Amino acid sequence: MSYYLQKVCDKILQEYFGDIVAKVGRVLFQRGRNPLRVICAHARVTPAKVSQALAVLIQHNLVTWEEWRKGIPAYTLLHDRVLLILRFPRYVYLVREQFGEEAEMVVDVLLKEGQATASHVIVTSSLKLIEAAENAATPALSSESFDQRHISQRNQLQRLIEAQFVQRCPTPQNANQAVPVLSIKGDLLYSFPNDLLDLKALQQDIQLRATTTTTTTTTTAATATQPKITHPDTNVFWRINYDRFHIEFRDSEICNSISRRVDPLAGECLSAMLKISYLKSDPWAVSLNPVSLAEVREQLKDLKHLDQYLRILEEETGGCVRRIGDAGGGQFRVELGEAYRNLTHTLIHQIVEERLGSKAARIFRLIHKNGMMEQDQVADLAMISKKDANLITFRLTQDHLILIHEVRKTLAPSPANKITYLFHIDMEAVVRMCLDWTYRTIYNLMVQREMTQSDNARLLDKRMRVDSIVENLRQSGGTEEQVREVEEMMTPAEVQQVEKVSSTQDRLFDAEIGLDETIFVLQMFLYYQRQHG
């Protein structure tokens, strides 16, 4: 595996879970499937701490296990899942756009917890919404708002489960097994447990916790003795269904590319075709089952000139939409593998242009289109001088973007002038190399963000303390003069420096998210290449 993929995974685990979890993850990445004692020996950490780290990784769906020897489990790190942590902001944004702020809180809780019961998700997300409303200086929450909050969050969780963004976790087949095997029936995967939710207990739990957090006169000892409410769904856990989010991302990439190439209505037409196809075929298939013109017209009743749009999609998408019959006004098939092949080729051409210039991109595109080309053909067809063409092709070869294939004109030993050298491109190898470049860039961005944080740690801590004091003053009824005196503890130069640091970190974080989108496109290309192969 890629060296920088390991570095990125290590950095993510260290940033989100701490050093011990990162050590355990590093051992599992380097050595693959291993039992507990081997992990302890290589991580040089006590068995108790390694067990806790493995529990954290399992809780967040980052580690699986299977029986290594009789009664002894071996653990495997899911490094692809570790990379998905970079994609969490996109998951939250997607749910916010489609379902609203309340559903966003549900997904946020599940992303932070890894796995959680429905009652825990409902109570925690309700409390976060209550806290957000209070921080927004809204009127004090009444008893009626408590009554509605748990029902509203229950409905949002149910919507997400029905839309398959959230799924039930598998459970042990036999609880008495030393190494349990997890499984779940297909009909239970997206079955909402209404019978396991006690709405009255949920309401009481939310009221009790909200009252506890807002009461400032309650002592710690008194808080500890408060009764804890139990819920009947303590053994039913839920988690995020990443594949469902990735289907949305995949369709969005395809439809946006069509919208840019044709117009937004063409993208809307393709989106309707995808939704119809998913009703009759596997959404992860390379080629979806065909849809008819009548079905698309039923979905898009207000779209005029639908026939012309389908013809344009057939002609201008490079094989993404193909007409395969005339029944029902015309049968059309969406080729997802072909769509991502075109997207990836465009992306690779852009990467070559950014790294080596427009002439290199022209030669790369020419060789890719023609399959194999001789040196003289490259210079002539690219309309570049022979000297420049030679330099560029050698640079592309040096960067492993193009390969050289040797062809002998005769089978007998012959001088060098009897050998023909052909340039060609192995697109799958180029994509894997671009993925490695992307991992390296993400790692560098994370290191830069960490260095910026550490170099200004004292100043950022001071800003945090000042903000905390100001917040406490305002909650306790302090005057504006007192607040101003506290804020003056930060000099104008320090305030400016804090703003600069925050802006730099935001830009680095945005760059990480942008690179994750590139990773997603390249990974989808490799997935469909494996499926097609």
Buried (B, 14 or more C-beta within 10 A) or exposed (E): EBEBBBBBBBBBBBEBBEEBBBBBBBBBBEEEBBBBEBBBEBBEBEEEBBBBBBEBBBBBBBBBBEBBEEEEBBBBBBBEBBBBBBBBBBBBEBBBEBBEEBBBBBBBBBBEBBBBBBBBBBBBBBBBBBEEBBEEEEEEBEEEBBBEBBBBBBEBBBBBBEBBBBBBBBBEEEEEEEBBEEEBEEEEBBBBBEEBBBEEBBBBBBBBBBEEBEEEEEEEEEEEEEEEBEBBBEEBBBBBBBEBBBBBBBBEBBBBBBBEBBEEBBBBBBBBBBEBBBEEBEBBBBBBBBBBBEBBBEBBEEBEEBEEBBBBBBEEBBEBBBBEEEEBBBBBBBBBBBBBBBBBBBBBBEBBBEBBEEBBBBBBBBBBEBEEBEBEBBBEBBEBEEEBBBBBBEBBEEBEBBBEEEEEEEEEEEEEEEEEEBBBBEBBEBBBBBBBBBBBBBBBBBEBBBEBEEEBEEBBEBBEEBEEBBEEBEEEEBEEEBBEEBEEEBEEEBBEBBEEBBEBBEEBBEBBBEBBEBBBBBBBBBBBBEEEE
